[in-house]
Amino acid sequence: MIEVIRNPEWKSIAAKALALQLLLSLFMFFFISSQVGSINQTIVDQNAALIGYILKKEPQVENEIIHYITQGAEESEIIEGKRILAQYGYKEDMSVEDQPALSGIALPMNMAALVLLFVIPFMLLLLWEYRKLFDKIRTVAFAAEQVVERQFDKPLPENDEGDFGLLGRSFNAMAGRLNNSLEQLKQEKTFLHNLLSDISHQLKTPLASLIVFNENLLNDPKMKEEMKVTFLERSRQQLERMEWLIVSLLKLARVEAGAILFHNEVIRLRELIENALQSLRLLSEQKMQKIYIRGGDEILVQADEEWLTEAFINLIKNALEHTPKEGEIHIVLEENTLFNTMIIRDHGEGISPEDLPHIFKRFYRGRSTAKPQSIGIGLSLTKLIIEGQGGIITVASKPGEGSEFRISFLKDSR
């Protein structure tokens, strides 16, 4: 009930209906007062005529009968009078038209006509108020049609009071979610198209090389054994490259499309990094590089161990590949009141200012000469994995001075 009363439509109708009712009551008061005054005048005239006639004939009975008019009569006298009048057809059940005091007034008919007269403005009031109500309903219907036509630029008013304001807010929220869903579907469609295009583009080169190697082996039966081995070795390399490319692209696609459900658990950050280094030991030993880890013995993070290891392997591998032989990589683990942070710092050729804003983009290849065969997947995948688990990754670099990648995870506030 309270919710209904709060609606402005109800307030408007109630206020105007109350004003109309007050006006009707005031008019009825004056009308009935006028009718009662007219009846009173008729009764006074009738009594005056009766007393005048009697006293004109019998003036000596003035003191005996005058109190019947001014003070009223006793019950026995009223009964006797009714008996006598009944002999002349003057009874209680006679019609109003036969009553001299009421014959010219027609009070019941006048009252019915008056009430009917006031029903008309009341109906006009309801028509006016409901017209505004139906206008709002038509506005909602039009907005719904616009949403069906994928037009989301005409929201309903949200600042109105009452149920229509609540409806407007709910409708706009629904339209916003629907618009976001459509935009997401559009982005997913674009993403799928771009992914297929990227896969096709990236596989062209190794496939072309494999075709050439295969044709050479088929068309030259007298090819020396050493050359055959060379072609087969190159074919194996291209196949491995294609396998790595497909696996990496599938990982990137799954993470980017939100198809991965990260299973977060409490992980010791230093142990995870040490495990990631095991798979990179051969690469660091080949280049005689040193990796130093400092701090973080007790740092814990909430993350998916498998995917976070994948991200750290990509970052550390990137640092190893861009660091010269016998170089050093420093990994620093630190914490403050808000974040647990991992810093990977190398001393390679660094990243140019032109490349720095783009290094996390998919398939972006910078001007670096350290990895001429790079296709730009690793850092893009790493960023998606870290941000997908609530982390933040940033990079700072100067050409000739190396690069520093910083990964931060917000501490659990519980």
Helices and strands as residue ranges (DSSP letters): H 2-5, H 8-57, G 59-61, H 62-70, H 75-86, G 96-98, H 107-148, H 162-219, H 225-256, E 265-268, H 269-278, H 281-286, E 290-294, E 300-303, H 305-322, E 328-335, E 339-345, G 356-358, H 378-388, E 391-398, E 402-410
